[in-house]
Amino acid sequence: MTDLTLLTFAKDPATVLPALALLSHRVRVLPLDAASLVRMPEQTIAFIDACDNLVAAKTLCSLMKASGLSTPIILVVREGGFTVINQDWGLADIVVSNASPAEVEARLRLVSERQNQPEAVAQITSPEPDNSSGQIRSGDLIVDPSGYTARLRGQPIDLAYKEFELLKYLVQHPGRVFTRAQLLQEVWGYDYYGGTRTVDVHIRRLRAKLGGEYEHLIGTVRNVGYRFDPLKSDDPAVATSTAQPETSEPTSKSEHKQPAQAPETTDKPGAASASQTSRRQRHK
């Protein structure tokens, strides 16, 4: 039995893909919006209803792709919707709304096999991570989950408990975009009743404590959420930390230059008397 999630705005979800009701799979129905991504389990296949609202369906597909979710997407469309679909949607498969139960079952089987194949290859080829120290390193930033400490350039960062948990979670998933609702669920938990504004406040505090050179480590994806951007070798912060101070060489040539000699303006006594004698002769 496969876990399925149908995301739709339809008043009667059974009419979106009637074949699902005839298959022996567990199907949950959620609204076609970003908030449903938090409620959706990791091990599921998402059916997104694009029969009546292609724009909303594409927006949600793009959001799932930007968030780095590995949930495979099967788009449910009418025949007229095929003209606008391309690889940018990030789909695993497409099915028409009036497809037969046999066709839907076959597509589910193929999607499930493709989803499990990369995991098996990764288990064989990927090396084991070195967790001997338990620390998470990203350039000059070191996060120690066991000691609840974080260091930047060897200097400790004074973080509150939730600030540390938020930084740790982001560093553990570099490059992955999280919505505010996802961060609220993962860091604060299901029993937290505050709003997503709490996430913005803690992100702002984290950036302030990282300082001007490193505040860009926590990036903002407009209209989506936040992500951790690891330092690159060409980042200004890395260049500043690795640059060596320049040493000025002594300008030995200029020091040994002799000052220019001033022209002598003192008249010689002999020359003065000769000029006076010549003037007397002319007057005579």
VOGU-3710 file (C-alpha; in Angstrom, 3 decimals, decimal comma):
1> mtdltlltfa> 0,000/0,000/0,000  1,393/3,381/-1,059  0,845/6,608/0,858  -0,746/9,221/-1,420  -1,571/12,892/-0,912  -4,069/14,712/-3,117  -3,734/18,503/-3,104  -6,826/20,179/-4,508  -9,295/23,027/-4,099  -12,176/20,894/-5,369
11> kdpatvlpal> -15,273/20,732/-3,167  -15,574/17,042/-3,977  -12,008/15,615/-4,091  -13,303/12,284/-5,404  -14,098/13,907/-8,764  -10,483/15,027/-9,388  -9,157/11,543/-10,151  -11,962/9,002/-9,645  -9,616/6,061/-10,218  -7,924/6,678/-6,853
21> allshrvrvl> -11,047/5,580/-5,003  -10,871/2,213/-6,740  -7,273/1,487/-5,689  -6,141/0,013/-2,391  -3,969/2,957/-1,341  -4,325/5,344/1,564  -5,179/8,815/0,248  -5,196/12,008/2,296  -6,664/15,230/0,921  -5,048/18,624/1,613
31> pldaaslvrm> -5,679/22,143/0,274  -3,692/23,260/-2,744  -1,497/25,774/-0,878  1,963/26,124/0,679  0,749/25,424/4,224  -0,069/21,855/3,205  3,622/21,124/2,583  4,216/21,113/6,338  1,394/18,637/6,951  2,480/16,323/4,168
41> peqtiafida> 4,637/13,340/5,288  8,026/12,724/3,713  7,249/9,245/2,376  4,318/10,046/0,120  3,482/10,664/-3,522  1,751/13,960/-4,200  -1,091/14,254/-6,698  -1,535/17,942/-7,556  -4,844/18,957/-9,086  -4,283/21,201/-12,120
51> cdnlvaaktl> -7,626/20,614/-13,777  -9,201/23,949/-12,867  -6,251/26,108/-11,731  -3,008/25,617/-13,637  -1,433/28,736/-12,129  -1,922/27,623/-8,528  -0,697/24,136/-9,405  2,470/25,451/-11,046  3,139/27,785/-8,100  2,962/24,889/-5,656
61> cslmkasgls> 5,185/22,706/-7,870  7,783/25,479/-8,060  7,640/25,947/-4,297  8,201/22,235/-3,675  11,119/22,256/-6,106  12,700/25,341/-4,506  12,256/23,875/-1,021  14,303/20,836/-1,970  11,524/18,385/-1,154  12,111/14,900/-2,559
71> tpiilvvreg> 8,390/14,122/-2,713  7,520/12,946/-6,243  4,729/14,900/-7,945  2,114/13,471/-10,283  0,123/16,224/-11,969  -3,563/15,631/-12,643  -4,694/17,548/-15,737  -7,294/17,636/-18,419  -6,168/17,102/-22,000  -6,045/20,840/-22,684
81> gftvinqdwg> -3,440/21,359/-19,936  -0,678/19,408/-21,673  0,288/22,413/-23,813  1,709/24,457/-20,904  3,595/21,733/-19,020  7,383/21,430/-19,294  10,340/20,188/-17,268  10,436/23,367/-15,156  7,439/22,058/-13,238  9,616/19,370/-11,635
91> ladivvsnas> 7,140/16,554/-12,174  7,635/12,829/-11,778  4,679/12,022/-14,045  1,399/13,315/-15,509  -2,017/11,679/-15,601  -5,311/12,787/-17,120  -8,239/13,129/-14,765  -10,267/10,380/-16,464  -7,453/7,788/-16,448  -8,377/4,210/-15,663
101> paevearlrl> -7,381/2,545/-12,376  -4,925/0,285/-14,242  -3,143/3,274/-15,774  -2,937/5,142/-12,441  -1,602/2,010/-10,714  1,056/1,546/-13,399  2,191/5,161/-13,127  2,361/4,873/-9,338  4,471/1,737/-9,623  6,930/3,393/-12,025
111> vserqnqpea> 7,239/6,515/-9,875  7,862/4,424/-6,746  10,579/2,412/-8,491  12,317/5,538/-9,776  12,129/7,070/-6,306  13,750/4,081/-4,606  16,481/3,507/-7,191  18,615/6,630/-6,416  18,511/5,782/-2,700  19,908/2,296/-3,346
121> vaqitspepd> 22,697/3,698/-5,529  23,522/6,347/-2,911  23,848/3,719/-0,195  26,436/1,860/-2,290  28,501/4,765/-3,633  28,283/7,447/-0,943  31,062/7,405/1,677  30,222/7,286/5,362  30,256/10,754/6,963  32,856/11,348/9,658
131> nssgqirsgd> 30,849/11,901/12,826  33,694/11,261/15,259  33,669/14,814/16,599  29,947/15,423/16,107  30,669/18,960/14,944  29,185/20,576/11,852  31,689/22,670/9,919  31,052/25,206/7,194  34,088/27,344/6,473  34,856/29,451/9,541
141> livdpsgyta> 31,599/28,421/11,204  31,602/25,433/13,583  28,419/24,182/15,248  28,729/21,659/18,071  25,309/20,048/18,738  26,538/18,069/21,758  27,942/21,138/23,495  25,260/23,563/22,243  27,979/25,947/21,114  28,774/27,729/17,871
151> rlrgqpidla> 32,058/29,356/16,894  32,946/31,754/14,118  36,652/32,216/13,334  37,349/30,470/16,620  35,314/32,962/18,623  32,168/31,755/20,457  28,793/33,145/19,347  26,425/34,023/22,180  23,181/32,326/21,077  19,924/31,679/22,866
161> ykefellkyl> 18,590/28,107/22,818  16,168/28,547/19,902  18,685/30,650/17,977  21,172/27,788/18,259  18,571/25,194/17,240  17,575/27,277/14,219  21,198/27,783/13,127  21,980/24,091/13,619  18,992/22,998/11,540  19,875/25,347/8,673
171> vqhpgrvftr> 23,560/24,338/8,683  22,573/20,663/8,591  20,710/21,287/5,310  22,929/23,653/3,264  21,316/25,113/0,155  17,852/23,780/0,960  15,045/26,326/1,135  12,619/26,092/4,074  9,345/27,919/4,419  8,657/29,718/7,682
181> aqllqevwgy> 6,021/27,116/8,502  8,518/24,303/7,978  11,104/25,939/10,242  8,437/26,589/12,848  7,493/22,929/12,838  11,038/21,517/12,814  12,606/23,881/15,360  9,730/24,923/17,610  7,637/21,749/17,257  3,978/20,937/16,781
191> dyyggtrtvd> 2,987/22,210/20,225  4,063/25,801/19,502  1,115/28,105/18,923  2,984/31,249/17,864  2,984/32,633/14,345  5,619/32,464/11,651  6,729/35,977/12,601  8,783/34,272/15,316  11,004/32,762/12,624  11,694/36,190/11,077
201> vhirrlrakl> 12,677/37,626/14,475  15,120/34,801/15,197  16,617/34,994/11,696  17,218/38,714/12,198  18,927/38,066/15,537  21,091/35,330/14,057  22,283/37,590/11,252  23,118/40,337/13,734  25,207/37,937/15,826  27,008/36,554/12,775
211> ggeyehligt> 28,084/40,080/11,893  28,244/42,050/8,677  30,774/39,757/6,963  28,790/36,572/7,619  25,133/37,627/7,779  24,707/36,488/4,161  25,189/32,888/5,305  21,445/32,876/5,993  19,854/33,779/2,696  16,303/34,871/1,972
221> vrnvgyrfdp> 14,329/33,366/-0,894  11,644/35,905/-1,683  8,076/34,748/-1,079  9,349/31,338/0,042  11,554/31,335/3,137  15,193/30,959/4,198  18,214/28,792/3,433  21,811/28,374/4,597  24,370/29,414/1,957  27,803/27,899/2,757
231> lksddpavat> 30,877/30,030/2,324  32,650/29,816/-1,015  36,332/30,364/-1,667  35,679/33,615/-3,545  33,481/35,141/-0,836  34,785/38,464/0,580  34,753/37,052/4,113  37,017/34,166/3,111  39,309/36,447/1,160  39,582/38,779/4,162
241> staqpetsep> 40,418/35,988/6,592  43,073/34,436/4,335  44,698/37,622/3,047  48,219/38,315/4,325  49,184/41,820/5,504  51,332/43,680/3,029  54,848/44,724/4,083  56,217/47,953/2,726  59,714/47,799/1,271  62,144/50,588/2,178
251> tsksehkqpa> 62,737/53,033/-0,621  66,503/52,819/-0,392  67,083/54,680/-3,620  65,195/57,751/-2,465  66,995/57,710/0,891  70,460/57,808/-0,763  69,613/60,610/-3,161  71,641/63,737/-2,486  69,753/67,006/-2,179  70,108/69,295/-5,137
261> qapettdkpg> 72,814/71,912/-4,781  71,571/75,471/-4,731  73,272/77,708/-7,298  75,870/80,032/-5,827  74,798/83,648/-6,017  77,654/85,250/-4,076  79,698/87,550/-6,346  83,473/87,258/-6,206  85,346/90,376/-4,913  87,610/90,543/-7,985
271> aasasqtsrr> 84,703/90,609/-10,360  83,050/93,449/-8,423  86,153/95,726/-8,535  86,674/95,106/-12,267  83,123/96,180/-13,045  83,535/99,385/-11,041  86,797/100,271/-12,958  85,060/99,809/-16,320  82,245/102,163/-15,328  84,726/104,955/-14,338
281> qrhk> 86,476/104,696/-17,696  83,221/105,108/-19,574  82,320/108,211/-17,591  85,678/109,773/-18,442
//
